[in-house]
Amino acid sequence: MSKPLSDHDRKKQISVKGLAGVENVADLKKNYNRHLHFTLVKDRNVSTKRDYYFALAHTVRDHLVGRWIRTQQSYYEKDPKRVYYLSLEFYMGRTLQNTMVNLALENACDEAMYQLGLDMEELQEMEEDAGLGNGGLGRLAACFLDSMASLGLAAYGYGIRYEFGIFNQKISSGWQVEEADDWLRYGNPWEKARPEYMRPVHFYGRTEHHPDGVKWVDTQVVLALPYDTPVPGYRNNIVNTMRLWSAKAPCEFNLKDFNVGGYIQAVLDRNLAENISRVLYPNDNFFEGKELRLKQEYFVVAATLQDIIRRFKASKFGSRDIVRTDFSTLPDKVAIQLNDTHPALAIPELMRVLIDEEKLPWDKAWDICIKTCAYTNHTVLPEALERWPIDLFQTLLPRHLEIIYEINRRHLERVSSLYPGDMDRLCRMSLIEEGGQKRVNMAHLCIVGSHAVNGVARIHSDILKATVFKDFYEMDPHKFQNKTNGITPRRWLVMCNPGLAEVIAERIGEDFIRDLDQLKKLRDFVNDEAFIRDIAKVKQENKMKFAVHLEEHYKVKINPNSMFDIQVKRIHEYKRQLLNCLHIITFYNRIKKEPNKQWTPRTIMIGGKAAPGYHTAKMIIRLITAIGEVVNNDPVVGDRLKVIFLENYKVTLAEKAIPAADLSEQISTAGTEASGTGNMKFMLNGALTIGTMDGANVEMAEEAGEDNFFIFGMRVEDVDAMDAKGYNASEYYNHMPELKQAIDQIAGGFFSPKQPDLFKDIVNMLMHHDRFKVFADYQDYIKCQEKVSALYKKPKEWTKKVILNIAGSGKFSSDRTISQYAREIWGVEPTLENTAYLKKINKNSN
């Protein structure tokens, strides 16, 4: 049970957590009891902890409703340009606390629950994560929604309401085991089904060409049922909408076809149509060309475009009953952002609607399409690029394939006229890849069909222009932009690290929460003894709290004075968790060799999910757990080194781990991590970074000052040079005794005595076909880690660098990212003001 607030705590907490006014608290208690009684149909004698959570969720949701209705009404009245963020993933995590933060209800709810004899933290732990994403791409979409609402943009997130999100990871005998994430089992209090906006989506069939146009006929229909979730801005009375589509079979499904085995079977077969929104594909940075996945991609796009066009036609503009028929103004009223190539079918689908349904001529339709759409690229890894087989397209979306062929014909005509006789270039730039099996290159479709193409960090955008999309950049340089990723400071500072937000607010006020650049003011306090002490104290408290969580969960005793060295992200060869493993083994061997030396103690934590079909990634997890079994049970090592695999890493675990971290591991091979966003969360929360010059690390080091960053390893140029020359792993193995020892231990069964050859695949990969050159960066990484350990022994110097990192993290707010998208791609102006109009209509919003 949480203790009542002392006057001092109350004074401190007012600033960031909102006021707990007496009337406010009394109201909350009244509404809470009303929901327990009328919504949940329970009384206090039979209520479970889950009932108490749901009652609180409904009580808080009530505060969103008036603002939500009024925001949407104001968009209808004012008819601003609308932004549609299309993504197959929205990794939202929990909603309750984020809503309380953005509505300034946290203190009042805390106090109300306390007075009712309930513990707020226990209730929050009842909420399921909305795990509708794999990693960075899906979490970025969630941060963007928060920023778009906080900047007052008329924006909508559109995606799929997966019945099962990213799998839950269990570690069993050291191995990853997946279990289904049945997150909707108890219901979702934050969503509202909107059956009145149900839309038909067509698949299969064939095309008929008539003098008056093309018809797509004999299709199978699936209905798209929208569920709306409110997205509140930070204390500005704006509530935007995330609309996720769920697949429903139509009533007449299969019943018209008497060839089906009767009525009962026809009803059972409805599941086939409804499988479209059943489950999230669990791959990160990997393309799996399955029909169901292509169905998901078209499903979200077709339903969303119907919504966009309905809203465009019906929006009030001066007069009430006329609808818009002139599509030439679509790009003035609509911006569509494609989050990677997954929603690329928006381009041919928009063309199909404009040409076949609205009867526009091709050139007019194409001009509208390009001005409306923009594409964000998220990776340069070849295995991640979507290339769909033509025959699958032909079967599932015959009309779209015809449209893609025509887009390609005109595109190649333009290439030919600009580069006469350059057949190689024609081949490279085609939307259709020949050879073996013909495929549609979805990235090429996106570039050709968009007015803007962006990478997600400066170095990534430069790599796109110089390599993967070089031909396209030469032809249309004006299309290419950079938009360095960001994170929302509401969730990733105020919510997950209130102690840190508080000590910052005590020095520079609260405005940094809306304008994160103001953290620069903290540079003035870098030599302020009291501030240094406060920052160190908050970190220590966060570590103690996380240590308690770990000891409950893993039954290992954690040394809270050890350095918390954390690498959490999806398990992938390019992210080089194996390099981290080699450091762990090297450090272990050094302790064993000189047990009486004063080593800097570390608790090394690695967490993340492996795609279920990715054998190497699953073996990497097994190696980490195996190393932990040896290290954690070695009495010579004691509490100087512990290795923990953090099970089931997800948004909610990140919110606990990141504020407790001392060291952030960002160690991908230069040129492979497009941006990274976890790196930014650690920086904002007072960890120092050890990392390569890759992704956003480059810009983070620039903002914090390279002296305050642990940079190691090859740069992109070095990697390119090594590719040209050839990477020879055995050279490193033979010339570095500590590396050789570590590899020999892995290969010889030191970490798997019962199965000495357990890790032979990993060793074979590292020695003979390691695309990511782990050994090439080993020596520099180990040296860099020695510098980290040396600095950690000087707590004051360490904390000064922490302060300079926090002070330099302002650029990495998603508010900055979204402001740049708004001005430079979407053509809309962000606003931090809570507009007088909205203030007026929200006076009575509760």
N, C-alpha and C positions, 0 to 999 in steps of 0.2 A: 504493500500500500504506500502511495507517495505521501510524504509528510506535508503538512500545511506550509505555505510559504511564510518565511520570516519577513518583517518589514523591509529588510535589506534586499532579500531575494526578489520581493515584489517590485521594489524600485528598479532593480537591475533588469527584471524580466519585462517590465512595461515596454521598454524600448523596442525589442524585436518581436515579442509575442502577442502584442495587442493588449488592450485594457480589459480587465475582468470586472466590469461595472456590475453593481448589485442587481439592477433591473435585468441586464443582459443574462446574468447567471440564473436568476429566478425564471426567466423566460425559457432558457435552455432546459432547465430541470423540468418545467411544465411540459414542454414539447417532447422531451425525452420520455417522460412517463406516458404521455399520450401515444407515442409510437409503440412503446412496449405493449400497451393495452390494445390499441386499435389496429396497428399494422402487424405486430407479431403475435397478437392474441395470447399474451402470457401475463402472469403476474410474478412478483418477485420470488414467490415460493417455488416456482417451477422453471424459472428462467435459467438458461445456461450462459456461459461466458459469450458464446456466439450470439445469443439473443441480445445481450447487452451491447455487443459490437454493432449489430444491425440497427438497433434502436438509435445508437449514436450516429451511425452513418446516415440514417434517414433524417435525423435532426439537423445535421450539418448540411445535407443535401437541400433541405427546405430553404436554407439561406442562399442557395444558388438559383433557385427557380425563378424568382422575380427578376433578378438581374439577367438571367438567361433569356427569358421571354422578351424583356425590354431591349437587350442587345440585338436580338434577331429582328425585332420590330424596327429598331432604328436603322438596321441595314436595309430593310425593305423600304422604309421611308426615304432614306438618303441615296440609295442605289449606288454605293461606292464600287470601285473595281474590286472584284473578289479574287482571292488567292486560293487555289485548290492544290493541296500538297498530297500527291498520290504515292502511296507506299504499301508494299505487301507486308510491312512490319511496323508495328508501333509497340515498343517495349516500355510499357507505362509503369510497371511496378505497382505499388499501392497508391491509393487515391486519398484516403481520409486525412492524413496529416498534411499533405500538400494543399488540400482544400482549406484546411484550417489556417495554414500559414498565409495563403493568398487572400483569404477573407478576414485576416486579423482576428480569428476566433480562438486561437490556441489557448491563451490564458483563461478565457471565460469557460471554455469546455473543460479544461483541466480542473478548474475550481468547482464547476458543476458536478463533474464525476466524483471529485473528492468528497463533496458534500453528500453525494448519494452512496458513499462508501465503496466506490469503484476505483480501480487503478488504470489510468489512461494507457499506460504502456502495455499492460496486459491485454486491453481491448484492441489496441493497434496490432498486436501480434496475431489476432484472429483473422485479419484480412489476408486474402490470397493475393499474391502478385498477379497482375495481368501480364503474363509472360508471352505476349504476342510478337516476340522478336528473338533473334539469335544473339545479337551483340551490338556492335557500334552503330550499324546502319539503322536498326530499329530504335535504339535509344536516342540517336540523333533526332529522329522524327518526333519523339516524345518531347525532347528539349525544345525543338522548334515550335511545337504547338504552344508550349508555355510562353515562349518569347513572343510569338505572333499575337497571342491574347494580351500579353503585358504591354505590347507596343501598339495596341489598338487597331491591328489590321483585321479587315473583314476576311477571315481565313477559315478554311475547313480542312481537317485531315480526313482523307478517305482511304479505307482499307478493308480487310476481311475480319469478321468476327469468328476467329478459329475456336471451335469447341474445345480443342486441345492445343495448348500453347507449347512452348519449348519443354521438352521432357524434364522430369525431375531426375537428378543424378544421385544414385546411391553408390557408395563405395563398398564392395563386398569382397573380402579377402584380397583387397588391394586393387580390384578391377572396377571399372565403371559399369554400372548396370542402369539401364534406362527404365523409368516407369512413366506412364501416361500422366499428363498434368490436367486433371479433371477440375479445372479452376472454377467452373460454373456450377459445380455439384450443389452448393448451398444457395445459389442465386447471386446476382450481381446488383447491389443496390444503386450503383452509379449509372446504369444504362436505362434508356427508355426505348422500348420497341416502337417503331412507327409504321405499322402495317398499311396505313393509308398512303404511304409513298412507295409501296412495293413496285418493282420494275421487272419486266420480262427480259431474259437474256437468252440469245439463240446460239445453238451449236450445230455442227454437221450440215446436212442438207446439200444444196447445189445452187448454182447461179443460172439465171435465164437472162439473156440479152435481148431486149426489145428496142424498137425505135425510140420509145419514150424513156429509156433508161434500163438499169439492171435491177433484177429482183433476186433476192436470196430466199429460196423456197425450200419446203419440206424439211424445215429445221426441227430440232428438238428444243423445247423451251424449259428453262429453269427460272424460277422466280428469285429475285434478290430482295430480301426483307431487311430494311435498315434498322440499326440500333444506334441511338444517339447518346453520346457521353459528353457532359459539360466540361469545358476547358476554361477555368477562371484565370483572368489576368491578375497580376500582383497589385491588389488594393486599388484597382481603377474601375471597379464596377462592370467590367466587361466580361462576358462569358461566351466564348466561342464554342463550336461544335466539332467533335470527332464523330464521323458517321462510318460505322462498320457494317458491312453487308453479310447477311447469313443466307445460305441457299435453302430454298423450299421447292418441293415438287409441286407443280400445278395440280388442281383438283382432278382434272381429266387425265392425269399422267398414266400412260399405259392402258387405260381402260378402253380407249377407242380401238386399240389393236387387239383383235380377237385371237390373234396367233399366240398371245401370251397365255400361260397356263392358268387362266381363270382369274377371278376377282381377288381372291386372297393373295395370290402371288403378285398381282399388279400392285396391291397396296404395299406389300413387303418391298417391292422393287423401288419404291419411292426413295429408299435409302441411297440408291445409286446416284440420283440427282443431288441429294442433300450431302453427299460425301465431299462436294466441292469445298465447303467451308469447315470440314471436319478437323483438319490437322495442319499445323505449321510445318513446312519442310525444315528439318533441323540442320541445314548446311550453312556454314559461314564461309564466304570466299570460295565457293565451289558450285559448279553448275551441274545439275542432274536433270537430263532432258526427258522427264516423264510427262505423259499426257495429262495426268491429273494436275500437275503444276502449271502447264500451259492453260488448262481450263481455269485455274484460279486466277491467272494473270488476265485472261480475257474477261472473266466474271466481274472482277473489281472495276475494270476499265469501262465495260459496257454499261454497267449499272450507274457508275459515277457520271459518265458523259450524259446519260439521259437526265440525271439530276441537274447538271450544270446547264444544259440547254433549256430545261423546264424553267429554271430560275432566271436565266437570261431573258426568256420570252415574257415571263410573267411579271418581272420586277416593275414596281410602280415607278413611272418616270413622268411626273406632271399629271397625266390623265389616268383614270382608273381602269377603264375597261378595254383599252386597246392593248394588244400584245406586240412586242417587237417582232418584225419579220425580216429586217435588214441585218444580215449577218456580218456585214462589213464592219460593224461596231463591236463584234465579239472580242477582239483583242483589246479594246478600250475598257471592257467590263470584266474580262476573265483572264487570269494567268494560271497556267497549269504547270506545276513543277513535278518532274518525273524523278523519284528517288531511286537512282540506278536504272537499269534497263528493264526491271521487272514489270513496270507499267508501260513499256514501250508501245504496246498495242493501242494506246490512246491515240497515236498518230494515224495509223490506218483506220481506226474506228471513227475518229473525228472526220476524216476524209469520206468514209462511207456514209455517215449521217448527212454531211453537207451535200454530197453529190447525189446519192441514191434517194435520200428522203427529202432533203430541202431543195434538190434540183439546181444546185449552183454549178456553173461551169468549173472545170478542173482548175484553171489558173487562179480563179478567184478563191476557190476553196483552199488551194495549196498556200496561197499568200496568207489567208486567215490562220491556217494551221501553224505555219512557221512562226507567225507573230504571237501566237497564243502559248506555244509549248516551249519549255526549256528543260535541259537534261543535266543531272548531276552524276558524274562518274565517281565510283567509290573504290576502284581497284585496278591495278595493272597486271595482276596475276592471270596468265592465259587460261588456266583451268576454271577461272571464275566467270569468264565472258560467256554470255548467253548466245548459243548458236543453235537455232531450232531446225530440225530436219524438215525439208520441204514437204515430204509425203505426209507427215503429221499435220502440218499446216493445211495441206490440200484436203485432208479428211475433215479436220475439226473446224477450220475457218476458211472455206474456199473463196469467199468474196474478198477477204482480207489479203489472201495471197495474190489475187489478181491486182489489187490496189498496190501492194508492195512491188510487184513486177513493173507496174506503170511508173511508180515513184522512181524505181531503179533505172528504167529506160530513159526517163527525162534527166535524171542525175548523171548517168554515164554520157549522155549527149552533151551535157554541159562540161564534163571533164574532158571529153574529146575535143571540144571546141577550144578549151583553154590550153590543152596539152596535146596537140595533134600528133598522132602516130605513137604515142607513149602507151603501148599495149600493157606493159607491166603495171603501170599506174592504174589503168582501167581495171585490171584484175584485182589489185590491192584494194581499190576503193569501192568495188561493187558491194551492194547489199546482199548479194547472193554469192556464197562461196562454192566454187565448183570443185570437182575432184571427189572420188569415192562417193560419198553421200552428199547431195546438194543441201546446203543449209542457209538459213537467213541469219545474218550477223546483226543482232539487235542493237549493238552500240552504233554501227554505221547508220541504221535506220533512225536512231535518236539524233545523231549529229545532223543528218540531212534534213530531218523534220523539225528542228528546233532553231530558235534565233539566238540561243545562248547555251554554251556547254561549259560546265565548270568542274575543276578538281576541288579537293577539300583541304588542301594545305599548299603553301607556295611551291614547295619542292615537287609535290605530286602534280600540280598543274603544269609546271615546267617539264616534267617527264612526259606527260601526255602530249605536249606540243612537240617535243623533240623525238619521241619514239612511236608509241602506239597509234596516235592520231596525227602524225607528222604530215601526211598527204592532205588531210582535211584542214589542218592549220595553214598550210601553204595556200590552199585554195580560198579559205574563208577565215583569215586571221581575226576578223572582227567578232566572230562568234565565241572565241575562247576567253574565259575569265578564271580567276581564282576566288574562292570563297572559303577561307580557312574556317574549319569547324569550331563550334563552341559548345558550352554546357550551360544549363540554367543555374544561376546562383541561388535561386529559391530552393530547389531540391538539394543541390550539391554543396550548399554552405549553410543557409539559414535553417533548413529543416534537419539535415543530417549532422550538423556541427554547431548547435546553438551556442555552446560555450565560446567557440572561436568568433562567431558572428557578434557576440556580446562584447568581447574585449576589443574587437575592431570598432564597433559602434561607440564604445566609451571614448575612443580617441578621435574618430573622424565623423561621427554622426551616422545616421541610418541611410543616407541617400545612396551609398554604394550598392545597395541591394537592387536599385533600379539602374544604376550607372556605375558599372563595376570598375571603370577606368579610375574612379576616385580612390581605389586602393593604392594608387601611386603615392598618395599623401602619407602612407605608412613609412616611406623611405626616410621621412623626417624623424622617425622614432627608432631607427635601427640601432642607435646607441643609448636609448632610454632604458635604464636598468629595470625599472618597474614593468615596462612593456615586454622586455625580453623575458622577465620572470613570468608574467601572465601568459605569454604564448607557450612557454615551456610547461607551465602548470596545466593548461588546457590539454596539451598533447598527452601529458602523463595521465590525466583523468580519463581521456579517451582510451588510452592503452589499458588502464586498469579495467575499465568497463568491458573492453573487447576480450581481455584475458579471462575474465569471469565467464563470458559467453563461450570461449574456446574450451575452458576446463570443464564446463557442463557438457559440452558436445563431444570432446575428443579424449577426455580422461588423461590429458597430459598436463603436467605442472608447467606453467609458463613463467619465465622470469621477466617480470614487467620492466626491469631495468635493461633488458637486452634490446638491441636494435631490432625493430619490427621491419623486416625486409620483405616486401610483398610484390608478387607478380600475379595479377588476376586479369584474365582475358580468355577468349576462346583458345583451346589447345590446337596449335597449328605449327607445322615445321618452320614456317617463315617467322613466327613470333619467337622462336628459339628458346622455349622452355628448357631445351637440352643444354644450352649454354649455361643457364642458371644451374642445372644439375651438375655440370662439370665444375662450377665454382664451389658448390656445396661439398662435393667429394674432395676437391683440392683442400678446402678449408678443414674438413674432417681429418684428412691425412696429415695436415700440418699440426693440428692439435695433438694427434696421436704421436707424432714424431717428437714434439716438444711440449709435453703436457704441463710443464711448470711455467711456461711463458704467459705473460699477461695478455691473453687474447681479448679482443672486443667481442662480448657475447652477442649472438644473433638468434632471433627466432625467424626462420625463413618460411614464408607461407606462399604456396602456389595454388591457384584455384582456376577453374574453368571447365567447360564442357567440351567433349570431343564429339564430332558428328558420329552417329552410330555406325556408319559404314567406313569410317576413316581408321584403318587398322593401325597405322603408325601413331596417330594421335592417342589411341587407346593404350598402345604400348608405352608411350611417354608417361601417361598417368600411372601405369603399373610400375614404371621405373621410379617415379617420384615417391610413391607409397613404399616401395621396396627400400629405397635409400633411408626413408623415415624410420622404417622398422629397425634398421641397423643402428643409425645414428642415435635415435631417441632412447635406445636401450643399452648404450655403451657407457658404463660407469666412469670411464676415464674422461669422457667428454662432459658429463654432468649437465649443468644448465648453461653451458657456454655455447651450445649449438642445439637447436631443436628444428625439425623439419615437419611441417604440417601441410597436408593437402586439404584445402578448404572445399568441403563437399557442397555440391549444388549451388555454385556461384550464380547469383541472380541480382537484380536491382536492389532488393532489400538487404542482401548480404553485403553488397558494395557500400550501402549507406552506413553499415556498422564498421567495415574493415578500413575504408579509406581514411576516415578521421583519425584512426589509430596508427596509421603507417608512418614510419620514419623515412624509409627508403622505397622509392618507386622504380620498378624494373621495366624499362622500355627499350628492349634490346634486339629488335628486329634487324635483319640484314638491311643496310642502307638501300633505299629504293623500292622496298616491298610494302611497308605500312603506309597506306595513302595519307592518313592523318593521325589516327588514334584520338580518343577523347578521354579514356581513363587517365592518360597522362596528365590532362588538364585538371581532372578532379583531384588527383594527388597533390598537384602544385598548389591549388587553391586551398587545400586542407592542411598545408604545413608539412608536407614531406619533401625531401630532396630527391632529385631524379638521377639515376645512372642510366645513360642511354646512348644510342647511336644517333648520328646526324640523319634522322629519317622522319618522315611525316612532319607533324607539328612540333616535334622535339626541337627542330631547327629554330623555329620562331619562338618557342618557349625559352631556349637558351639566350636568344637575342634580347628578349624582354627582361629576363632576370639578370642578365650579364653572364658571360661564359664562365667567369670565375666562380659563380654560384651554382654551377651545373657540373655533374660528373660525366663528361663526354669521352667516349672511347670509340675505337674501331674504325674500320674502313669507311670512307665517304663513297658516295655514288660513283665518282670517277675511279676510285680504287677498285670497286667491284667490277665496273666495266672493263678496266685494264686486266683484271684477273680472268674475266670471262674470255677475253681475247687470247690471253696467254695459256689459260687452262689452269684449273684449281686442282692441286695435288695434295690430298689430305695426308697421305703417308709421310710427306716431307715434314709436316708439322708434328705428326705422331713420333717420328724418329728423332726429331731435334729438341723435343720438350719433355724431359723426364716426368714432370708432374702430370702432363696430359696423357702420356703413355701409361703411367700407373693407373690413372682414373679409368681409361678405356679398358685396360687389361682387367681391372677389378669388375667392371660391368660385364665384360666378355667371359671372364673366368668363373662367374657365379658367386663372387664375394657378396653381392646383394641379393642373390637368389640361390642359396646353398642347396635347396631341395630340387631346383631345376637349373643347373648351371648354364644351360644354353637358352634360358628364357628370353634374353635380350639380344640374341644373335642378329635378328632383323635390324634392330636399331644400330648395332655396331657396324654391320655390313653397310647400312645406309650412310652412316657418318664417314666410313673409310672409303666408300667407292662411288656413291652417287648422291652426295649432299648438295642439292641446289642452293642451299642457303649458307654454306661456307662457315660452319660453326667453328672449326679449328682455326680458321684464318683470323678470327677475332679473339681467340681464347687468351692469348698472352696479355694483350692490351686490357682485356676485361678483368683479368686477375689483378693486374697492376692497379687498375682504377679502383677495384674493390678494396685494395690495401689503403688507398687514399681515403676512401669512405670510412673505413675502420679507424684510421688515425684521427680524422676530424671528429668522429663521434665521441672520442675520448675528451674533446674540448667542448663541453656542452654550450658554453656561451657563444663561441665562434660558430658552432653548428646552428644555433638558434638565430643568429644574425643572418646567416644565409637563408634560413627558413623565411624570415621576415622579408628579405629582398625578393624571394620567390613569390610569396603571397602578393607583395606589392606590384610584381610584374605580371600577375595573372589576369588583370582586367581585360586585356585584349581577347581572352578566351571565353568571354561571355557569349552565349548564343544570341543575346540581344544585339551585340555588334554584328554577328554573322547575319542575322535576319534583317537588320537595318540595311546591310549591303545588298542582300538579295532584293529587298523591297525597292531600293533606289536604282540599282544597276541592272536588274533583270525584270522585275515585275512592274516597274513604273508606278509605284505607290509610295506615299510618304508615311513613315512611322510617326507615332506621337506618344510622348510620355505623359501628356496631360490627361487628367481625368476630365474630359470635356464638360463644359458648363451644361450642355444638353443632357449628357448622361447623369451628371450630378442631380439635375432637376428631376429627371424621371425616376431616379433611384432614391429620392428622399424617403419614400415609403416602401422601399424594396423588400423589407422583411415583413 
